[in-house]
Amino acid sequence: MLKMVLFFVPLCTAAPMPLVAMSAPAEMPEARMICKYSQQTGTRFKKRTCKTAAEWEAMAEAHREGLRETAVRPQIQVCDPRNGCN
């Protein structure tokens, strides 16, 4: 019986805490600023670039799209002297 009481006591005391945390205004995750450092050629100092999470995601999507285009683009075009190039 004592084990059951000890099990339920922490659950009862922890229940109101998430309600307090949820009532506070939450910051939009897209508006959060994220700073990244990149190595510069010719110097030992790193360059700091700060953008919002949405801007970093948009830039990553643009890079992914560029890689997709490069992967599906034909690399070599073969031309036949009789038929010409297509």
N, CA, C and O of each residue as an XYZ file, in Angstrom:
344
protein
N       0.820     -1.191      0.000
C       0.000      0.000      0.000
C       0.864      1.256      0.000
O       0.524      2.238     -0.658
N       1.957      1.236      0.716
C       2.851      2.378      0.789
C       3.477      2.670     -0.571
O       3.678      3.835     -0.915
N       3.782      1.657     -1.333
C       4.361      1.855     -2.661
C       3.376      2.570     -3.588
O       3.789      3.404     -4.394
N       2.099      2.262     -3.488
C       1.099      2.924     -4.326
C       0.973      4.395     -3.974
O       0.816      5.227     -4.867
N       1.034      4.723     -2.733
C       0.913      6.118     -2.304
C       2.110      6.912     -2.814
O       1.933      8.028     -3.304
N       3.301      6.380     -2.714
C       4.491      7.078     -3.191
C       4.472      7.233     -4.708
O       5.030      8.194     -5.239
N       3.843      6.309     -5.401
C       3.760      6.388     -6.843
C       2.811      7.506     -7.281
O       3.108      8.210     -8.246
N       1.702      7.681     -6.610
C       0.708      8.671     -7.001
C       1.033     10.083     -6.525
O       0.559     11.043     -7.134
N       1.800     10.247     -5.491
C       2.114     11.578     -4.973
C       2.900     12.395     -5.988
O       2.529     13.544     -6.225
N       3.971     11.875     -6.610
C       4.681     12.700     -7.594
C       3.818     13.054     -8.800
O       3.984     14.132     -9.371
N       2.910     12.184     -9.199
C       2.043     12.497    -10.326
C       1.091     13.637     -9.989
O       0.815     14.487    -10.835
N       0.596     13.659     -8.772
C      -0.330     14.719     -8.371
C       0.370     16.056     -8.241
O      -0.222     17.084     -8.570
N       1.595     16.079     -7.778
C       2.301     17.348     -7.601
C       2.850     17.877     -8.915
O       3.044     19.085     -9.048
N       3.108     17.010     -9.891
C       3.686     17.459    -11.158
C       2.628     17.918    -12.150
O       2.981     18.560    -13.140
N       1.369     17.629    -11.941
C       0.327     17.948    -12.910
C       0.151     19.448    -13.148
O       0.011     19.825    -14.312
N       0.145     20.338    -12.151
C      -0.077     21.754    -12.441
C       1.076     22.442    -13.168
O       0.859     23.486    -13.782
N       2.271     21.907    -13.123
C       3.427     22.583    -13.711
C       3.296     22.799    -15.219
O       3.588     23.907    -15.668
N       2.878     21.825    -16.039
C       2.754     22.102    -17.468
C       1.704     23.156    -17.778
O       1.830     23.856    -18.783
N       0.683     23.293    -16.958
C      -0.320     24.314    -17.201
C       0.270     25.709    -17.076
O      -0.099     26.603    -17.838
N       1.168     25.909    -16.140
C       1.824     27.205    -15.971
C       2.731     27.478    -17.159
O       2.766     28.599    -17.668
N       3.464     26.467    -17.607
C       4.376     26.647    -18.733
C       3.607     26.920    -20.027
O       4.086     27.668    -20.879
N       2.439     26.335    -20.184
C       1.667     26.526    -21.397
C       0.986     27.890    -21.431
O       0.684     28.398    -22.511
N       0.742     28.486    -20.280
C       0.062     29.771    -20.258
C       0.998     30.923    -20.629
O       0.521     31.996    -20.996
N       2.302     30.731    -20.545
C       3.252     31.774    -20.920
C       3.248     31.920    -22.439
O       3.081     30.923    -23.141
N       3.429     33.139    -22.972
C       3.439     33.314    -24.428
C       4.642     32.596    -25.046
O       5.779     32.771    -24.608
N       4.373     31.803    -26.054
C       5.424     31.030    -26.720
C       5.962     31.823    -27.905
O       5.206     32.470    -28.629
N       7.257     31.764    -28.088
C       7.895     32.447    -29.208
C       7.738     31.597    -30.458
O       7.842     30.372    -30.399
N       7.490     32.238    -31.576
C       7.344     31.509    -32.829
C       8.691     30.892    -33.205
O       9.695     31.605    -33.214
N       8.752     29.588    -33.517
C      10.032     28.978    -33.847
C      10.629     29.524    -35.145
O      11.849     29.495    -35.309
N       9.800     30.024    -36.078
C      10.324     30.571    -37.320
C      10.995     31.923    -37.104
O      11.863     32.315    -37.885
N      10.602     32.637    -36.057
C      11.140     33.968    -35.798
C      12.408     33.931    -34.955
O      13.051     34.963    -34.767
N      12.769     32.786    -34.457
C      13.953     32.654    -33.604
C      15.218     32.861    -34.438
O      15.348     32.289    -35.520
N      16.136     33.666    -33.944
C      17.395     33.924    -34.644
C      18.381     32.807    -34.346
O      18.537     32.392    -33.198
N      19.045     32.322    -35.393
C      20.061     31.285    -35.268
C      21.325     31.819    -35.918
O      21.303     32.248    -37.072
N      22.435     31.792    -35.175
C      23.715     32.257    -35.696
C      24.606     31.057    -35.968
O      24.707     30.141    -35.151
N      25.252     31.075    -37.131
C      26.181     30.010    -37.513
C      27.503     30.650    -37.880
O      27.547     31.788    -38.347
N      28.584     29.909    -37.665
C      29.917     30.389    -37.977
C      30.463     29.605    -39.161
O      30.284     28.390    -39.246
N      31.135     30.313    -40.083
C      31.759     29.663    -41.231
C      33.200     30.122    -41.332
O      33.536     31.258    -40.999
N      34.037     29.221    -41.796
C      35.465     29.513    -41.914
C      35.723     30.344    -43.157
O      35.221     30.017    -44.233
N      36.487     31.401    -43.029
C      36.845     32.261    -44.136
C      38.228     31.857    -44.654
O      39.131     31.578    -43.866
N      38.386     31.829    -45.955
C      39.684     31.527    -46.550
C      40.609     32.729    -46.369
O      40.207     33.869    -46.605
N      41.831     32.473    -45.955
C      42.824     33.533    -45.809
C      42.868     34.154    -44.429
O      43.647     35.080    -44.204
N      42.064     33.680    -43.503
C      42.086     34.209    -42.143
C      41.723     33.104    -41.164
O      41.069     32.124    -41.524
N      42.147     33.273    -39.947
C      41.801     32.265    -38.947
C      40.495     32.598    -38.234
O      39.993     31.810    -37.432
N      39.954     33.777    -38.537
C      38.703     34.193    -37.920
C      37.516     33.605    -38.683
O      37.560     33.425    -39.900
N      36.485     33.321    -37.947
C      35.278     32.788    -38.557
C      34.273     33.907    -38.761
O      34.242     34.881    -38.009
N      33.442     33.749    -39.802
C      32.413     34.736    -40.107
C      31.112     34.288    -39.451
O      30.714     33.129    -39.571
N      30.460     35.201    -38.766
C      29.205     34.913    -38.085
C      28.047     35.385    -38.956
O      28.006     36.540    -39.381
N      27.099     34.469    -39.218
C      25.916     34.787    -40.013
C      24.680     34.456    -39.189
O      24.512     33.318    -38.749
N      23.824     35.433    -38.980
C      22.599     35.244    -38.198
C      21.383     35.427    -39.100
O      21.257     36.426    -39.808
N      20.490     34.438    -39.057
C      19.243     34.478    -39.814
C      18.160     33.823    -38.977
O      18.446     33.149    -37.987
N      16.924     34.025    -39.378
C      15.837     33.356    -38.676
C      15.793     31.889    -39.112
O      16.376     31.510    -40.128
N      15.095     31.079    -38.325
C      14.987     29.653    -38.642
C      14.318     29.464    -40.001
O      14.696     28.561    -40.747
N      13.342     30.289    -40.333
C      12.666     30.181    -41.628
C      13.615     30.526    -42.774
O      13.569     29.888    -43.826
N      14.473     31.526    -42.583
C      15.436     31.890    -43.624
C      16.467     30.786    -43.837
O      16.827     30.496    -44.978
N      16.950     30.163    -42.754
C      17.904     29.051    -42.888
C      17.251     27.895    -43.633
O      17.889     27.268    -44.478
N      15.983     27.604    -43.330
C      15.281     26.503    -43.997
C      15.063     26.816    -45.473
O      15.202     25.926    -46.312
N      14.724     28.056    -45.808
C      14.534     28.441    -47.202
C      15.850     28.322    -47.979
O      15.859     27.874    -49.125
N      16.950     28.723    -47.355
C      18.249     28.616    -48.005
C      18.631     27.146    -48.218
O      19.163     26.794    -49.271
N      18.365     26.290    -47.233
C      18.658     24.863    -47.362
C      17.818     24.237    -48.467
O      18.312     23.396    -49.218
N      16.551     24.639    -48.573
C      15.687     24.108    -49.632
C      16.181     24.546    -51.006
O      16.132     23.762    -51.954
N      16.657     25.782    -51.132
C      17.201     26.254    -52.401
C      18.445     25.449    -52.789
O      18.639     25.129    -53.962
N      19.281     25.125    -51.806
C      20.470     24.303    -52.081
C      20.067     22.898    -52.510
O      20.639     22.345    -53.449
N      19.081     22.318    -51.823
C      18.610     20.977    -52.191
C      18.033     20.969    -53.600
O      18.275     20.031    -54.361
N      17.274     22.001    -53.959
C      16.691     22.085    -55.298
C      17.790     22.203    -56.359
O      17.693     21.587    -57.420
N      18.820     22.980    -56.081
C      19.942     23.095    -57.011
C      20.658     21.770    -57.205
O      21.053     21.431    -58.321
N      20.825     21.025    -56.130
C      21.453     19.710    -56.246
C      20.575     18.747    -57.035
O      21.090     17.955    -57.825
N      19.267     18.800    -56.838
C      18.351     17.948    -57.611
C      18.448     18.265    -59.102
O      18.492     17.352    -59.927
N      18.480     19.540    -59.451
C      18.589     19.934    -60.854
C      19.896     19.458    -61.463
O      19.919     19.011    -62.610
N      20.983     19.548    -60.708
C      22.279     19.093    -61.197
C      22.290     17.586    -61.390
O      22.894     17.089    -62.341
N      21.633     16.855    -60.507
C      21.631     15.400    -60.585
C      20.835     14.888    -61.777
O      21.209     13.866    -62.352
N      19.761     15.551    -62.170
C      18.928     15.050    -63.257
C      19.308     15.646    -64.617
O      18.821     15.180    -65.647
N      20.151     16.646    -64.634
C      20.573     17.261    -65.893
C      21.491     16.306    -66.649
O      22.388     15.721    -66.042
N      21.293     16.130    -67.962
C      22.212     15.270    -68.718
C      23.605     15.896    -68.739
O      23.760     17.097    -68.959
N      24.601     15.069    -68.508
C      25.970     15.569    -68.433
C      26.658     15.576    -69.794
O      27.422     16.494    -70.093
N      26.397     14.570    -70.621
C      27.063     14.451    -71.913
C      25.993     14.334    -72.995
O      25.043     13.563    -72.862
N      26.158     15.104    -74.059
C      25.243     15.018    -75.179
C      25.992     14.382    -76.339
O      27.031     14.886    -76.767
N      25.472     13.293    -76.837
C      26.107     12.570    -77.931
C      25.431     12.987    -79.228
O      24.209     12.920    -79.352
N      26.238     13.419    -80.192
C      25.706     13.833    -81.483
C      26.137     12.837    -82.553
O      27.300     12.437    -82.612
N      25.191     12.445    -83.392
C      25.442     11.544    -84.499
C      25.597     12.395    -85.749
O      24.738     13.236    -86.014
N      26.662     12.211    -86.531
C      26.863     13.053    -87.726
C      25.698     12.963    -88.716
O      25.430     13.930    -89.429
N      25.016     11.846    -88.774
C      23.904     11.700    -89.724
C      22.629     12.363    -89.216
O      21.898     12.981    -89.990
N      22.359     12.236    -87.902
C      21.098     12.748    -87.371
C      21.255     14.093    -86.671
O      20.260     14.767    -86.408
N      22.461     14.485    -86.370
C      22.683     15.727    -85.657
C      22.423     15.560    -84.160
O      22.247     14.443    -83.673
N      22.401     16.661    -83.451
C      22.160     16.627    -82.008
C      20.675     16.828    -81.729
O      20.000     17.586    -82.425
N      20.190     16.164    -80.736
C      18.778     16.289    -80.347
C      18.584     17.432    -79.405
O      17.461     17.690    -78.971
